[in-house]
Amino acid sequence: MFLASVAVLISCPITASSFAAKYQREGTVIGRQKDYLIKADESLPEIARRYDIGFGAITAANPGVDPFVPDPGHRIVLPTEWILPDAPIRNGIVINIAEMRLFLFSHDRPEIVTTFPIGIGDQGTETPVGMFTVIEKIRNPAWYVPESIRKEQPDLPAVVPPGPDNPMGSHALRLSKRTVLIHGTNRPWGIGSRVSHGCIRLYQEDIAELFGMIRRGAPVAIVNQPVKAAERGGRVYLQVHDNGDGRDLYAEGLKALESKNLTNRVDLKKIRKASRERKGLLVDVTN
């Protein structure tokens, strides 16, 4: 059923996003969670792209909903609210592997944050964490197929020229770890999934926007934070993502709260529930 549904998505283009997520931040929380009423003949991947959300995020937020044939009239949650990751920078690009999301801080107005969903490296070819810089901006990139991929897919040519068959899309940003690029994709259903050999993929409309906003030499911090904590309006919130690496997310939640001196204000049962459900939504854990 899953493969058949993916085949349908491949043959039917997913409508591009019309909701670029740009916010003026106050504190460490941006955006607002929304509800959405499913219409006839809509799928979660289509809705996700329209609202600039990844596939993994929209399915995690709505467990039990068939992502490819959801019931018309069913109300779902759009996960369009985020706690900013803890990162050593508040300018340039911050990527959180665990939630498959990129945050861009304006270099001249750091209070402005633009955020995009991403696809990341699959198991065994994980996207690296660490501090990097953007060393090259490339329009219409050719794909020089790595030997490791050609061994897996011997029918691939050594070079795939720009065009609709190029999995790098229309724009690319090369990082100081030269084998890792932030680029577009010709497979939009992979955004919000572990699908690459280490590179970071964006929807085509998103990479085009990011390309115009980022400068060469900009810093890039890649972190892996499945649990984030924040305070807003006197309440304490936790945001938990299932990053699939087997970590004890309850313990991670306690660490995140302790780092912000919030442990004496929370209900441990609420933390356990959020850590178990891992919906990627902001959960009020105030006692």
N, C-alpha and C positions, 0 to 999 in steps of 0.2 A: 504493500500500500504506500509506504513512504517513497520508494523508488519511483513508483508510478506517478505520485503527486509531484515529485521533483521534476520528472519528465514534462509534466504539464507546465510547470513554472518555466522550464527552459524554453518551451515553444511559445509561451505567452509572456511578452516583456512586462516587467513590473513597473508601474508608473513611478516616475521620478518624484523626489521629495518636493514639497512646497512649504515646508516648515523648518527653515534653517534655525538651529537652536543657538541663538546669541542672547546673552544675558548680562545685565549689570549686577555684579555680585555684591551682596551685603553679608559679611560673614563667610561661612564655608558651604552654604547650601544655595544651589541655583535651580531655577525651574519650578514647576508645579505639576503634580500628578493630575492626569485627566482621565475621564471615562469616555468610552466610545461605543456607540450602538452599531452593531454589525449589519451591513446591508446585504441584500441578495447578491450572490456570486462574488463575494469578497473573500480573500484569504488573509491570514495574519501576515505573511510576507509582504503582500501588497500594502496593507495598512501600516506595517512597520516602516516601509520605505517612504510612504507619504508623510509620516511624522518623524522621519530621521531617527529611527530606532533599529537596532539589530534584531535578527531572527531569534537569537538566544534570549535576549532581554524580554521580548514580547511573549514568548512561550513560557519563560520562567514566571512572569508576572501573572499568567493566566493558566495555571495547571488544570488539566482536564478538558481544555478547549481544543478541538481538532484544529490544528494550524492551517490545514489545507481546505477543509470543508466545514467551517464553523457554522453554527445555526444562525440564520438571519434573525435579527431582533435581540440577539444575546448581547448583553452589556459587558464589555471588557475594560481592563485597566490599561492605560498607556503609561509606561514607566518613563515619564519625562521630568523627573526631579532627581537631582544628584547631590550627594555630598562630595565636595572636591577631594581628590586624593591628597594624602600627605606626601609632599615632594620637596626636594631641595631647591626648587625654583618656583617663581610665580611670574615668569615671563617665558615666551616661547611655547613649546609643546610639552604637555604632560600626558603620558599614555598609561592607563591602568589595564594591564593584561587581564586581570581577574574579571573585570566588568566589560571588557572589550569595548573601550571607549577612549577617545582622544579629546583632550581639552586644550584649547589654544588661548593663551593669555596675550592680549595685545601688547606689543613692545612699548607703545607710547601711552596706552591707557590700560594699565594692568587690572583695573576693576572690571574691564569688559572681557567676558569669557564666551568663546564659541566652542561648541562641542559636537562631535560627530561619532557615530558608531563605526566600528572597525571589524575586520576579520583578522585573525592572528595565526601564528604557526601551530601546526598540528603536533601531536605527541611524537617526540623523537626529532622534530625540527622546530622546537619552540622559539618564539620571539625572545631575544635576549633582554635582560633587564640591565639598567645602568644609565650613565650619563653619556650623551652623544651630541653631535652638532649636525646641522644640515650643511653638507659640503657641495651639493650640486642640485640644480633645478633643471628638469628635463621635460620639454614638451614633446609629445608624440614619441615616447621611448620605444626603441626596439628591445626585444627580450632575448638576451644572450642566455640560452638554456644551459643551466649548470649540468656538469657531467653526471651528478648524482640523480638528477631528474631524467636525463636521457637514458640512463641505465634502467630506470623504472618504465620509461615510455620511449623505446628505441625508435619509434616512428617519427618522433619530433625532429625538426631540423635544428641545426646548430644555432640559427638566429631566426626569430619570428619578427617580421617587420611590423611597423605600426599599422593599425587597422582593426577591424572588428574581431579578428581571431587572436589578437594579442591580449593575454591575460593581465597585462600591466595597465591597460586603459590608456587614457589620453595624456596624463601627467604623472610625474614621479619626482620624489625628493630622495636623494641618496644621503644616507647618514655616514658619519665618520667610521662606523663599522661598515665597510663598503658593500658587503653582501646583503645588507639590510636596507630596504627602501620602503618608503611610504608611497603608495601608488593607487591608481584606480583599479577597476576590474571589469571584465566582460561577463562576470557571473555574479550578479547582485544578490542572489539568494545565499551567497557565502558570507555576507556581512553579518556579524554577530555569531560567527562560528569559527572553529579551529580548522582552517582549510589550506593554509599556505605552508611554504617551506621556510618560514621565519620572517617574511616580509609582512607589512601592515597594509591591509587593503581597505579602501573606502568606496562608497557609491561614487559613480562617475561625476555626478553634480557636486558632491562634497569635495572630491580631490581638486576639481577645477576651482572651487571657492578657496580651499586651503592654499593652493598653489599661489593664488594672487595675494594672499594675506601674509605669507611667511617670507622672511628674508634669508638669504644665504648667510650662514654663520649662526643662525638662531639655535639656542640650546634645546635639547630634547631629553627629557627625563622619562625613562620607562620603568614603571614599578609594577609590583604584583600584590595588590591589596584587596583580598576578598571581603574584608570587613572594614567599614569606615564608621566613625562616630562624629556627632556634632550636636551642638546646642542651638536651639532657635526658639525665641519667644518664651524662654524659661522652661522649655521642655527638652528632653534628651532623646536623640534619635540614633538608630543603628541602621545601616544598610549592608545587607549580606548577599554576596554573590557566590554561586556554586562554581568554583574554579576547577573542580575535578581532580585535585591533586591529593585528596585524602586528608587534608589538614583538619585539625580540631577547630572548627569555626566558633564554637562557644568560647574556647580559650583565647582565640584571636579577638573575639568581641570584648572580652574582659581587658585584654592588653590595649585595644584601641581606646576604650573608655578610661583606663588608668592613665594613658598618655595625655589625656585632656582633663584629668582630675575630676572625672564625672562618676566614678564608681559608687560614691555614697548617695547617689540620687536615682539609682535605677532598681528595677524589679528583676531579679535573677530569672524568674519564671518566664518573663517576657523575652529576655535575652536568649534563653534556651529555645523558645518557640521560634524566634526569628532565625536563629542559627540552624534549626532543623528544617524550616520551610525554604529558606534561601531564595526568596522571590525577587531579590534585587530592588525592592521597594523600601522607602523610608518607613521605619517602624518606631512608634513612640514607645520607649522602654522606661519612661519615668515612673518612679514608685509613688 
